[in-house]
Amino acid sequence: MRQKAGLVWRRLRERCREDAGMVTSEYAMGIIAAVGFALLLYEVVTSGQVKEELQGIVKRALSAHT
């Protein structure tokens, strides 16, 4: 019984090692998702209110007295 379980375990490990990474379609979907997220983040950061807040933070940081 132990030998059989060991053999099954070895075969399972070998099969898992064969799958080394994503296939081309998974890369494509990952890239599309990353680009979509980047565009969304760009829109948020360049929106009026966020842009003003970021500029205010930078101005306060640069005018801080040490």
QUIZI-V775092 format. One record per residue. N is the residue number from 1. NEAR is the number of other ideal C-beta (glycine too) atoms within 12 Angstrom. D_FIRST is the distance of its C-alpha to the first C-alpha in Angstrom with 2 decimals. Layout:
N|NEAR|D_FIRST / N|NEAR|D_FIRST
//
This chain:
1|7|0.00 / 2|8|3.80 / 3|9|5.45 / 4|10|5.19 / 5|11|6.25 / 6|12|8.63 / 7|13|9.93 / 8|14|10.68 / 9|14|12.31 / 10|14|14.31 / 11|14|15.54 / 12|14|16.60 / 13|13|18.48 / 14|12|20.15 / 15|12|21.36 / 16|11|22.74 / 17|11|24.60 / 18|10|26.24 / 19|12|28.16 / 20|8|30.69 / 21|10|33.33 / 22|12|35.58 / 23|11|36.97 / 24|10|40.72 / 25|10|41.12 / 26|13|39.39 / 27|13|41.72 / 28|13|44.66 / 29|14|43.79 / 30|16|43.30 / 31|15|46.66 / 32|14|48.39 / 33|14|47.10 / 34|14|48.17 / 35|14|51.61 / 36|14|52.07 / 37|14|51.26 / 38|14|53.62 / 39|14|56.40 / 40|14|55.98 / 41|14|56.08 / 42|14|59.13 / 43|14|60.94 / 44|16|60.31 / 45|17|61.39 / 46|15|64.51 / 47|14|65.61 / 48|12|68.90 / 49|12|67.83 / 50|16|64.90 / 51|16|67.02 / 52|14|69.78 / 53|15|67.39 / 54|17|65.91 / 55|16|69.42 / 56|14|70.46 / 57|14|67.58 / 58|13|68.48 / 59|12|72.18 / 60|12|71.53 / 61|12|69.30 / 62|11|71.95 / 63|10|74.80 / 64|9|73.11 / 65|6|75.19 / 66|5|73.48
//
